[in-house]
Amino acid sequence: MINTIKQILLKNHKLSLVFAYFYTHLFGLNRMKGKNRNQIHLKNCFMKNSQIKIKGRNNKIFADNQCVLSRCKINITGDNNKIFIGSRVSAVDCEIHIEDNNNLVWIGMGTHISGRTHLACMEGSKITIGERCLFSSDIVFRTGDSHSILDLQGKRINQSKDIRIEDHVWIGNKTIVTKGAKIAQDSIAATGAIVTEKFDEPNVILGGIPAKVIKRGINWDERRI
């Protein structure tokens, strides 16, 4: 029965919009604060037990068609921040935390976040996640440290930096990705890896603390084949 309903909604865009609206706003047990002076577009997004809190203005949250967000939290403190969630993204227990102004969190089409994930973006930085990525659970992304580290002359030395994950990347359980890191397409971050650098080479497995290339010439498929 459930599969039949899904197929009907996938084939009928208008019916899907109506169903998503009523499910998200009436039956989803969601909480939203701070909609005034901000733009929140969730017309065709299915949300359940999720919350959005915004302290600021001119922030934009856009979720594209057929997104499914369950037990997710979006917290924004600041102005002119943007969150884009592409079509057919699914996320469970994902927290997006934004501080300061002019930050961007982008999650590409068809990406799946399977369990507890924390995405923290601050000081005008970006977290960009490509299409068809797969996240396990207990994952942390941070573009900054939240506090200042100074040299002995009092100059701050730990500015925030962007994080970029290209298309079709598998992020394993308990992975941490820090400011300035990049993972190229068709790659894997192994369980427990701490990724601190830019890896421009595609089709690799990254592992260790700090992460390094431990295998080359690979690809992956979420199916067991």
C-alpha positions in Angstrom: 0.0 0.0 0.0 2.8 2.4 1.0 4.7 1.7 -2.2 1.6 2.2 -4.3 1.1 5.7 -2.7 4.7 6.5 -3.4 4.4 5.6 -7.1 1.2 7.7 -7.4 2.9 10.7 -5.8 6.1 10.4 -8.0 3.9 10.4 -11.2 1.6 13.2 -10.2 3.5 16.4 -9.4 0.5 18.5 -8.3 -0.8 15.8 -6.0 2.6 15.4 -4.6 2.8 19.1 -3.8 -0.6 19.0 -2.0 0.3 15.9 0.0 3.7 17.3 1.0 2.1 20.5 2.2 -0.5 18.9 4.4 1.9 16.3 5.7 4.6 18.8 6.6 2.4 21.5 8.0 -0.4 19.5 9.7 0.8 16.0 10.5 4.6 16.2 10.6 4.9 17.5 14.2 7.4 20.1 13.0 8.3 23.4 14.7 9.3 26.6 13.0 10.5 29.8 14.6 11.7 33.0 12.9 9.8 32.8 9.6 9.3 36.6 9.6 11.9 38.5 7.5 13.2 35.2 6.2 12.3 33.0 3.3 11.5 29.3 3.9 10.4 27.2 0.8 9.3 23.7 1.7 6.4 23.2 -0.7 7.3 19.7 -1.9 9.3 18.6 1.1 8.2 15.9 3.5 9.3 16.8 7.0 8.6 14.8 10.2 9.6 15.7 13.8 11.9 18.4 12.6 12.5 22.0 13.6 13.8 25.3 12.1 15.0 28.2 14.4 16.2 31.5 12.9 17.5 34.5 14.7 18.2 37.1 12.0 16.8 38.3 8.7 17.1 37.8 5.0 18.0 34.1 5.5 16.8 31.6 2.8 16.0 27.9 3.2 15.0 26.1 0.0 14.2 22.3 -0.2 13.6 21.0 -3.7 11.1 18.4 -4.9 10.6 15.1 -2.9 13.1 15.8 -0.1 12.5 13.8 3.1 13.7 15.3 6.4 13.2 13.3 9.5 14.2 14.4 13.0 16.3 17.2 11.5 17.2 20.6 13.0 18.2 23.8 11.2 19.5 26.6 13.5 20.5 29.9 12.0 21.9 32.9 14.0 22.8 35.7 11.6 21.7 37.4 8.4 21.9 36.6 4.7 22.6 32.9 5.1 21.4 30.3 2.6 20.6 26.6 2.8 19.8 24.7 -0.4 18.7 21.0 -0.2 18.4 19.4 -3.7 15.7 17.2 -5.0 15.3 13.6 -3.6 17.6 14.3 -0.7 16.8 12.2 2.4 18.2 13.0 5.8 17.7 11.5 9.3 18.9 13.2 12.5 20.8 15.9 10.6 21.6 19.2 12.2 22.6 22.2 10.2 24.0 24.9 12.5 24.9 28.3 11.0 26.5 31.3 12.9 27.3 34.8 11.6 26.4 36.2 8.2 26.6 35.2 4.5 27.2 31.4 5.0 26.0 28.7 2.5 25.1 25.1 3.0 24.4 23.2 -0.2 23.3 19.6 -0.3 23.2 18.2 -3.9 20.4 16.1 -5.5 19.9 12.5 -4.4 22.2 12.7 -1.4 21.3 10.4 1.5 22.2 11.2 5.1 21.5 8.0 7.0 22.1 9.0 10.7 23.3 11.6 13.1 25.2 14.3 11.2 26.3 17.8 12.3 27.1 20.4 9.7 28.4 23.6 11.3 29.1 26.7 9.1 30.4 30.1 10.2 32.1 33.3 9.3 30.9 33.6 5.8 32.1 30.1 4.7 30.5 27.3 2.7 29.8 23.6 3.0 29.1 22.2 -0.4 28.0 18.6 -0.7 27.6 17.1 -4.2 25.0 14.9 -5.8 24.4 11.3 -5.0 26.6 11.3 -1.8 26.0 8.8 1.0 26.6 9.7 4.6 26.7 7.1 7.4 26.2 8.3 11.0 28.0 10.2 13.8 29.5 12.5 11.2 30.8 16.1 11.9 31.6 18.8 9.4 32.9 22.1 10.7 34.2 25.1 8.7 35.6 26.8 11.8 36.6 26.3 15.4 34.0 28.7 17.1 36.7 30.2 19.3 39.9 32.1 18.5 43.5 30.8 18.5 46.1 33.5 18.7 49.8 33.7 18.1 52.0 35.3 20.7 51.5 38.8 19.2 47.7 38.4 19.6 46.9 37.8 15.9 44.2 35.3 15.2 45.5 32.3 13.2 42.4 30.1 12.8 40.1 31.7 10.3 37.2 29.6 9.0 37.5 27.9 5.6 35.1 26.2 3.1 34.5 22.5 2.9 33.8 20.9 -0.4 32.6 17.3 -1.1 32.2 16.5 -4.8 29.6 14.2 -6.4 29.2 10.5 -5.4 31.3 10.5 -2.2 30.7 8.0 0.6 31.3 9.4 4.1 31.8 6.5 6.6 30.7 6.2 10.2 32.4 8.6 12.8 34.1 10.7 10.1 35.2 14.2 10.9 35.8 16.8 8.1 37.4 20.0 9.2 37.8 23.5 7.7 39.5 23.7 4.3 39.0 20.1 3.4 38.0 18.7 0.1 37.1 15.2 -1.1 37.0 14.5 -4.9 34.3 12.6 -6.7 33.7 8.8 -6.5 35.8 8.6 -3.3 35.3 7.1 0.2 36.2 8.5 3.6 36.7 5.4 5.7 35.2 4.8 9.2 36.8 7.1 11.8 38.8 9.2 9.3 39.6 12.8 10.2 39.9 14.7 6.9 41.9 17.9 7.3 43.3 18.6 3.8 42.2 19.0 0.2 42.2 15.8 -1.8 41.8 16.6 -5.5 42.4 13.0 -6.8 39.1 11.2 -7.5 38.4 7.5 -6.9 40.4 7.1 -3.7 39.8 5.8 -0.2 40.8 8.2 2.6 41.6 6.8 6.0 43.4 7.5 9.3 44.1 10.5 11.6 44.8 12.7 9.8 43.3 11.1 6.7 45.6 10.2 3.8 45.1 8.2 0.6 45.1 4.5 1.5 43.8 3.1 -1.8 43.5 4.3 -5.4 41.6 3.4 -8.4 38.3 2.5 -6.7 34.6 3.4 -7.1 31.6 2.4 -5.0 27.9 1.4 -5.3 25.3 1.6 -2.5 23.9 -1.7 -3.7 25.4 -5.1 -2.8 26.2 -6.4 -6.3 
